[in-house]
Amino acid sequence: MRSYPFLVGVTGGIGSGKSTVCRFLSELGCTLFEADIVAKNLQLHDAEVIDGIKTLFGSEIYSVDSSGQLLLDRKKIAATVFSSPEKLGVLNNLIHPKVFREFQKSVLDAENQGVKILVKEAAILFESSSNKQLDVVVVVVADEQMRIERAVQKGLGNHEEIVRRIALQWPQKKLIEKADYVVVNNGSQEELKKETEALYFRLLSAASLACNNL
């Protein structure tokens, strides 16, 4: 037995719907740590990360708008790293240790606040080995064609670009093999919400076995 929070990871490939699952879990009362958003903030506000990105992609990867706000050409980075696994690895090694430390701070904050379930949403949970700091991992999956259509609709790239990105990510079969829970998102938003509600109660049960005073 141990104290709260119960740590849950949520991951899935592009277009799978993991962010929607996390939003539903947040609405049900879970506290959410969005690793990908933290990573994006580091790319704009952490001097060491900014210098590393300039070294990796060239100083022109950044620009400044009329209000003095720093801007990052994320599309150019995506186009580069998804054709260069070596640069993607360097970029991940630059950012993810800092994301790890930010998550550790969130865990301490959650513990102090009496949070029962802390959810970490991350696109590369297993690839970055961050699953090792979690109690359980949820994998969200969907049929590939549906994932492509969703990603295109969200403006994440055209059909060919999304297909290339999917090819560079872990196969869903491999994610499923490592998952503690799997959510299949091939239906409507309402169906996904019901699936997430069922997942939430399963997580509460798991937390009750691991943590005190549920």
C-alpha positions as CSV (number, residue, x, y, z in Angstrom):
1,M,0.0,0.0,0.0
2,R,1.2,3.5,-0.7
3,S,-0.1,7.1,-0.9
4,Y,-1.7,8.9,-3.8
5,P,-1.5,9.8,-6.6
6,F,-2.1,6.7,-8.8
7,L,-0.1,7.4,-11.9
8,V,-1.7,6.6,-15.3
9,G,-0.1,7.0,-18.7
10,V,-2.2,7.5,-21.8
11,T,-0.6,7.1,-25.2
12,G,-1.5,6.2,-28.8
13,G,-0.4,7.0,-32.4
14,I,-1.4,10.0,-34.3
15,G,-5.1,10.3,-34.9
16,S,-5.9,7.6,-32.3
17,G,-7.9,9.9,-30.0
18,K,-5.7,9.8,-26.9
19,S,-6.2,13.6,-26.3
20,T,-9.9,13.1,-26.3
21,V,-9.7,10.2,-23.9
22,C,-7.5,12.4,-21.6
23,R,-10.0,15.3,-21.8
24,F,-12.8,12.9,-20.8
25,L,-10.7,11.6,-17.9
26,S,-10.1,15.1,-16.8
27,E,-13.8,15.9,-16.9
28,L,-14.3,12.8,-14.7
29,G,-12.0,14.2,-12.0
30,C,-8.5,13.1,-13.0
31,T,-5.6,15.6,-12.9
32,L,-3.9,15.8,-16.4
33,F,-0.3,16.3,-17.2
34,E,0.1,16.9,-21.0
35,A,3.7,16.0,-21.8
36,D,3.5,17.1,-25.4
37,I,2.3,20.6,-24.4
38,V,5.0,20.8,-21.7
39,A,7.6,19.9,-24.4
40,K,6.3,22.6,-26.7
41,N,6.5,25.2,-24.0
42,L,10.1,24.1,-23.3
43,Q,10.9,24.7,-27.0
44,L,9.8,28.4,-26.6
45,H,10.9,29.2,-23.1
46,D,13.9,27.0,-22.0
47,A,17.2,28.6,-23.1
48,E,19.1,25.3,-23.2
49,V,16.4,23.6,-25.3
50,I,16.2,26.7,-27.7
51,D,20.0,26.6,-28.1
52,G,20.0,22.9,-28.8
53,I,17.2,23.2,-31.4
54,K,19.1,26.0,-33.2
55,T,22.2,23.9,-33.3
56,L,20.2,20.9,-34.7
57,F,18.1,22.7,-37.2
58,G,19.7,26.1,-37.7
59,S,18.9,29.5,-36.0
60,E,16.4,30.3,-38.8
61,I,14.1,27.7,-37.3
62,Y,13.0,30.4,-34.9
63,S,11.6,33.8,-35.7
64,V,10.0,36.7,-33.7
65,D,6.6,38.2,-34.4
66,S,5.7,41.9,-34.3
67,S,5.0,41.7,-30.5
68,G,8.3,40.2,-29.8
69,Q,6.9,36.7,-29.3
70,L,9.3,33.8,-30.2
71,L,8.0,31.5,-32.9
72,L,9.1,28.1,-33.9
73,D,8.7,26.6,-37.3
74,R,7.2,23.2,-36.1
75,K,6.2,22.1,-39.6
76,K,9.8,22.4,-40.7
77,I,11.0,20.4,-37.7
78,A,8.4,17.7,-38.3
79,A,9.4,17.5,-42.0
80,T,13.0,17.1,-41.0
81,V,12.8,14.7,-38.1
82,F,10.3,12.4,-39.8
83,S,12.8,11.8,-42.6
84,S,15.8,11.7,-40.2
85,P,15.4,9.4,-37.2
86,E,18.9,10.5,-36.0
87,K,17.8,14.1,-35.6
88,L,14.5,12.9,-34.0
89,G,16.5,11.0,-31.4
90,V,18.7,14.0,-30.6
91,L,15.6,16.2,-30.3
92,N,14.0,13.8,-27.9
93,N,17.1,13.4,-25.8
94,L,17.2,17.2,-25.5
95,I,13.6,17.6,-24.4
96,H,12.4,14.5,-22.6
97,P,14.7,14.6,-19.6
98,K,13.3,18.0,-18.8
99,V,9.7,16.8,-19.4
100,F,10.5,14.0,-17.0
101,R,11.5,16.5,-14.3
102,E,8.4,18.6,-14.9
103,F,6.3,15.5,-14.4
104,Q,8.1,14.7,-11.1
105,K,7.1,18.1,-9.9
106,S,3.5,17.5,-10.9
107,V,3.5,14.2,-9.0
108,L,4.7,16.0,-5.8
109,D,2.1,18.8,-6.3
110,A,-0.6,16.1,-6.8
111,E,0.5,14.3,-3.7
112,N,0.3,17.6,-1.7
113,Q,-3.1,18.3,-3.1
114,G,-4.5,14.9,-2.4
115,V,-5.1,14.1,-6.1
116,K,-6.2,10.5,-6.5
117,I,-5.4,9.9,-10.2
118,L,-2.8,11.8,-12.2
119,V,-2.9,11.1,-15.9
120,K,0.2,11.7,-18.1
121,E,-0.6,12.1,-21.8
122,A,2.4,11.5,-24.0
123,A,2.8,10.5,-27.7
124,I,6.0,8.5,-27.0
125,L,5.4,7.1,-23.6
126,F,7.2,3.7,-24.2
127,E,9.8,5.1,-26.6
128,S,11.0,7.6,-24.0
129,S,10.8,4.9,-21.2
130,S,8.6,7.2,-19.2
131,N,6.2,4.3,-18.7
132,K,8.6,3.1,-16.0
133,Q,7.5,5.9,-13.7
134,L,3.8,5.0,-14.0
135,D,1.5,2.5,-12.3
136,V,-0.4,1.6,-15.5
137,V,-0.5,2.6,-19.1
138,V,-3.6,3.0,-21.3
139,V,-3.2,2.7,-25.1
140,V,-5.8,4.3,-27.4
141,V,-6.1,2.6,-30.8
142,A,-8.1,3.0,-34.0
143,D,-8.2,1.7,-37.5
144,E,-5.4,3.2,-39.6
145,Q,-7.7,4.8,-42.2
146,M,-9.7,6.5,-39.5
147,R,-6.5,7.8,-37.9
148,I,-5.4,9.2,-41.2
149,E,-8.7,11.0,-41.8
150,R,-8.7,12.4,-38.3
151,A,-5.2,13.7,-38.5
152,V,-5.8,15.3,-41.9
153,Q,-8.9,17.0,-40.5
154,K,-6.9,18.4,-37.6
155,G,-4.5,19.9,-40.0
156,L,-1.5,17.7,-39.0
157,G,-0.6,17.1,-42.6
158,N,-1.8,15.7,-45.9
159,H,-2.6,12.0,-46.5
160,E,0.9,11.1,-47.5
161,E,2.6,13.0,-44.6
162,I,0.3,11.3,-42.1
163,V,1.0,7.9,-43.6
164,R,4.8,8.6,-43.3
165,R,4.4,9.7,-39.6
166,I,2.4,6.5,-38.8
167,A,5.1,4.4,-40.4
168,L,7.7,6.0,-38.1
169,Q,5.7,5.4,-34.9
170,W,5.4,2.2,-33.0
171,P,2.9,-0.2,-34.5
172,Q,-0.4,-0.3,-32.6
173,K,0.1,-4.1,-32.1
174,K,3.3,-3.4,-30.2
175,L,1.6,-0.7,-28.1
176,I,-1.2,-3.1,-27.3
177,E,1.2,-5.8,-26.2
178,K,2.6,-3.4,-23.6
179,A,-0.6,-1.8,-22.5
180,D,-2.4,-2.4,-19.2
181,Y,-5.7,-1.1,-20.7
182,V,-6.7,-0.6,-24.3
183,V,-9.4,1.8,-25.6
184,V,-10.6,1.1,-29.1
185,N,-11.8,4.4,-30.8
186,N,-13.5,3.4,-34.0
187,G,-16.9,4.9,-33.2
188,S,-18.5,8.2,-32.3
189,Q,-17.4,10.7,-29.6
190,E,-20.3,9.5,-27.5
191,E,-19.2,5.9,-27.8
192,L,-15.6,7.0,-26.8
193,K,-17.0,8.9,-23.8
194,K,-18.8,5.8,-22.6
195,E,-15.6,3.7,-23.1
196,T,-13.6,6.3,-21.1
197,E,-16.1,6.3,-18.3
198,A,-15.8,2.5,-18.0
199,L,-12.0,2.9,-18.1
200,Y,-12.2,5.5,-15.3
201,F,-14.0,3.2,-12.9
202,R,-11.5,0.4,-13.7
203,L,-8.7,2.9,-12.9
204,L,-10.4,3.7,-9.6
205,S,-10.5,0.1,-8.7
206,A,-6.9,-0.4,-9.6
207,A,-6.0,2.7,-7.5
208,S,-7.9,1.3,-4.5
209,L,-5.7,-1.8,-4.6
210,A,-2.5,0.3,-4.8
211,C,-3.2,3.3,-2.6
212,N,-4.5,4.1,0.8
213,N,-7.8,5.7,1.8
214,L,-9.7,5.6,-1.4
